[in-house]
Amino acid sequence: MTQVPEYLLERSRERRAALGLPPSGGGEAPAPAAPGEGGAASAPAAAPAEGGVPATAPASAPATAAEAPVPAVEEPPAPPFVPPAARSGIPVWVVPVLAILPVWAFAYLGALNPPSAAAPVLTPIQAGAQVFAKNCSPCHGAQGEGGVGPKLAGGEAKLTFPNVADHIAWVDTGSISKAKGTPYGDPARPGGQHTVKVAGMPAFKGSLSDTEIQNVVTFERDGLK
């Protein structure tokens, strides 16, 4: 057995004394084998902590476990497009029916109320009566019985104007442009020729059409009884 050198024993004693340990009993402990002699090198003693208590080497932190991978969440597929008609709950066949309904209603109302027949065509006397009522009756009376203007009913218009052209010319120009006392009409009229008394008859040429003037003259000659 190899003898431990003295200087190694001395060093061991100094170290134990520094650590506050009692001397080893029963002889000196063998010094650790030097490196390269087949033995493992001794680990150096831990430095004493404050108060003489040797410090404990900190325990190695446990290895952090790797987090398990989070499985990918699959997004739900987008809902299919549904037309508004399908979403409303109204059957598809109702749409064209609703579109045709106003047309059908219009045709139905038209069948219940057929258009009135065309306005009947008036005779010259009937058309002349309308013109007379609107333009001549205020002065000559509603029935041509006379008033501010002379009487026209009972054939008086024909006695004053035996010629139709003279009668039309008088309605065209009126008496408003003539002086009072001016004679007009047939000079040989029974009872004497008429003269202008008021000079208030307007000239209807321009305010009435030629057809309207001709119709009212026909009414005064043949329509007033």
C-alpha positions as CSV (number, residue, x, y, z in Angstrom):
1,M,0.0,0.0,0.0
2,T,1.4,3.4,-0.9
3,Q,2.4,5.7,1.9
4,V,0.6,9.1,1.9
5,P,3.1,11.9,1.9
6,E,3.2,14.0,5.0
7,Y,2.5,17.2,3.2
8,L,-0.8,15.9,2.0
9,L,-1.7,14.8,5.5
10,E,-0.8,18.3,6.8
11,R,-2.9,19.9,4.1
12,S,-5.9,17.6,5.1
13,R,-5.6,18.6,8.7
14,E,-5.5,22.3,7.8
15,R,-8.6,22.0,5.6
16,R,-10.5,20.1,8.4
17,A,-9.5,22.8,10.8
18,A,-10.6,25.5,8.5
19,L,-14.0,23.8,8.1
20,G,-14.3,23.4,11.9
21,L,-14.2,19.6,11.7
22,P,-12.6,17.6,14.4
23,P,-9.4,15.8,13.6
24,S,-10.0,12.4,12.0
25,G,-9.7,9.6,14.5
26,G,-7.8,6.4,13.9
27,G,-5.3,7.8,11.7
28,E,-5.2,10.2,8.8
29,A,-7.6,9.7,5.9
30,P,-5.8,8.8,2.7
31,A,-5.4,11.7,0.3
32,P,-7.2,11.5,-2.9
33,A,-5.4,10.1,-5.8
34,A,-3.7,12.5,-8.1
35,P,-5.0,13.0,-11.5
36,G,-3.6,10.6,-14.1
37,E,-3.2,7.7,-11.6
38,G,-6.5,6.0,-12.5
39,G,-8.6,7.6,-9.8
40,A,-11.2,10.3,-10.3
41,A,-10.4,13.7,-8.9
42,S,-12.2,14.6,-5.7
43,A,-14.7,17.4,-5.9
44,P,-13.7,20.5,-3.8
45,A,-15.6,20.9,-0.6
46,A,-18.3,23.5,-0.4
47,A,-17.4,26.7,1.2
48,P,-19.0,27.2,4.7
49,A,-22.0,29.4,4.8
50,E,-22.4,32.2,7.3
51,G,-22.6,30.8,10.9
52,G,-20.4,27.8,10.2
53,V,-23.0,25.8,8.3
54,P,-21.8,24.5,5.0
55,A,-23.7,25.9,2.0
56,T,-25.8,23.5,0.1
57,A,-25.3,23.5,-3.6
58,P,-28.5,24.6,-5.3
59,A,-30.5,21.9,-6.9
60,S,-30.6,22.0,-10.6
61,A,-33.8,23.4,-11.9
62,P,-36.0,20.7,-13.5
63,A,-36.2,20.9,-17.2
64,T,-39.2,22.7,-18.5
65,A,-41.5,20.3,-20.2
66,A,-42.1,21.2,-23.8
67,E,-45.6,22.5,-24.3
68,A,-47.8,20.1,-26.2
69,P,-48.7,21.5,-29.7
70,V,-52.2,23.0,-29.9
71,P,-54.3,21.3,-32.5
72,A,-55.5,23.6,-35.3
73,V,-59.2,24.4,-35.1
74,E,-60.8,24.1,-38.5
75,E,-63.1,27.0,-39.4
76,P,-66.6,25.9,-40.3
77,P,-67.4,26.3,-44.0
78,A,-69.4,29.4,-45.1
79,P,-73.1,28.9,-45.4
80,P,-74.4,28.6,-48.9
81,F,-76.0,31.7,-50.4
82,V,-79.8,31.6,-50.2
83,P,-81.8,34.0,-52.5
84,P,-84.1,36.4,-50.7
85,A,-87.2,34.7,-52.1
86,A,-86.1,31.4,-50.6
87,R,-85.4,33.1,-47.2
88,S,-88.8,34.9,-47.1
89,G,-90.7,31.7,-47.2
90,I,-92.8,32.8,-50.1
91,P,-93.1,30.2,-52.8
92,V,-91.4,31.0,-56.1
93,W,-94.6,30.7,-58.1
94,V,-96.2,33.6,-56.0
95,V,-93.8,36.2,-57.5
96,P,-95.1,36.1,-61.1
97,V,-98.7,35.9,-59.8
98,L,-98.2,39.1,-57.8
99,A,-96.6,40.8,-60.8
100,I,-99.6,39.9,-63.0
101,L,-102.2,40.8,-60.4
102,P,-102.3,44.6,-61.1
103,V,-102.8,44.0,-64.8
104,W,-105.6,41.5,-64.1
105,A,-107.3,44.0,-61.7
106,F,-107.1,46.8,-64.3
107,A,-108.6,44.5,-67.0
108,Y,-111.3,43.4,-64.5
109,L,-112.3,47.0,-63.7
110,G,-112.3,47.9,-67.3
111,A,-114.7,45.0,-68.0
112,L,-117.0,46.2,-65.2
113,N,-116.9,49.8,-66.4
114,P,-116.7,49.8,-70.2
115,P,-115.6,53.1,-71.8
116,S,-118.4,55.4,-72.6
117,A,-119.4,55.7,-76.2
118,A,-118.1,58.6,-78.2
119,A,-119.9,61.8,-77.7
120,P,-122.8,62.2,-80.1
121,V,-122.3,64.5,-83.0
122,L,-124.4,67.6,-82.5
123,T,-126.4,69.2,-85.2
124,P,-125.7,72.9,-86.1
125,I,-128.8,73.9,-84.1
126,Q,-127.7,71.9,-81.0
127,A,-124.1,73.3,-81.2
128,G,-125.5,76.8,-81.8
129,A,-127.7,76.5,-78.8
130,Q,-124.6,75.9,-76.6
131,V,-122.9,79.0,-78.1
132,F,-126.0,81.1,-77.6
133,A,-126.5,80.1,-74.0
134,K,-122.9,81.1,-73.2
135,N,-122.5,84.3,-75.2
136,C,-125.8,85.7,-76.3
137,S,-128.5,84.8,-73.7
138,P,-127.3,87.5,-71.1
139,C,-128.6,90.3,-73.5
140,H,-131.2,88.6,-75.7
141,G,-132.7,86.3,-73.0
142,A,-132.3,82.6,-72.4
143,Q,-135.1,81.8,-75.0
144,G,-134.3,84.8,-77.3
145,E,-137.3,86.8,-75.8
146,G,-135.2,90.0,-75.7
147,G,-133.7,92.0,-72.9
148,V,-131.0,94.6,-73.3
149,G,-130.8,93.4,-76.9
150,P,-133.7,93.0,-79.3
151,K,-135.9,90.0,-79.4
152,L,-134.7,87.1,-81.7
153,A,-137.3,84.4,-81.1
154,G,-140.5,83.9,-83.1
155,G,-138.8,84.6,-86.5
156,E,-137.7,88.1,-85.5
157,A,-134.0,87.3,-86.5
158,K,-135.2,86.4,-90.1
159,L,-137.3,89.5,-90.4
160,T,-134.3,91.7,-89.4
161,F,-131.8,89.7,-91.6
162,P,-133.6,88.0,-94.5
163,N,-130.1,87.3,-95.9
164,V,-128.0,84.8,-93.8
165,A,-124.8,86.5,-94.9
166,D,-126.0,89.8,-93.4
167,H,-126.8,88.1,-90.2
168,I,-123.3,86.5,-90.0
169,A,-121.7,89.8,-90.7
170,W,-123.6,91.5,-87.9
171,V,-122.5,88.8,-85.4
172,D,-118.9,89.2,-86.7
173,T,-118.7,93.0,-86.1
174,G,-121.3,93.6,-83.4
175,S,-122.7,97.0,-82.6
176,I,-120.0,98.2,-80.2
177,S,-118.3,100.1,-83.0
178,K,-121.5,101.8,-84.2
179,A,-123.1,105.0,-83.0
180,K,-126.5,104.9,-81.3
181,G,-129.3,105.3,-83.8
182,T,-127.4,103.6,-86.6
183,P,-129.9,101.5,-88.7
184,Y,-129.1,97.9,-89.5
185,G,-130.8,95.0,-91.1
186,D,-133.5,95.0,-93.8
187,P,-134.8,98.6,-94.5
188,A,-138.1,97.1,-95.7
189,R,-138.6,95.1,-92.5
190,P,-142.2,95.1,-91.4
191,G,-142.6,97.4,-88.4
192,G,-139.5,99.4,-89.5
193,Q,-135.8,98.9,-89.6
194,H,-133.9,98.3,-86.4
195,T,-131.5,100.9,-85.1
196,V,-128.6,100.7,-82.6
197,K,-129.9,101.6,-79.1
198,V,-127.2,100.4,-76.7
199,A,-124.1,99.8,-78.8
200,G,-123.1,97.1,-76.5
201,M,-122.9,94.0,-78.7
202,P,-119.3,92.9,-79.0
203,A,-117.6,91.7,-82.2
204,F,-117.4,87.9,-82.0
205,K,-115.1,87.6,-84.9
206,G,-111.9,86.1,-83.4
207,S,-113.4,85.1,-80.0
208,L,-115.6,82.5,-81.8
209,S,-114.6,80.3,-84.7
210,D,-116.4,80.7,-88.1
211,T,-118.2,77.4,-87.4
212,E,-119.4,78.5,-84.0
213,I,-120.7,81.8,-85.5
214,Q,-122.5,80.0,-88.3
215,N,-124.1,77.6,-85.8
216,V,-125.3,80.3,-83.5
217,V,-126.8,82.1,-86.4
218,T,-128.6,78.9,-87.5
219,F,-129.9,78.5,-83.9
220,E,-131.2,82.1,-83.8
221,R,-133.0,81.8,-87.1
222,D,-134.4,78.2,-86.8
223,G,-134.0,77.1,-83.2
224,L,-135.7,79.9,-81.3
225,K,-139.4,79.6,-81.4
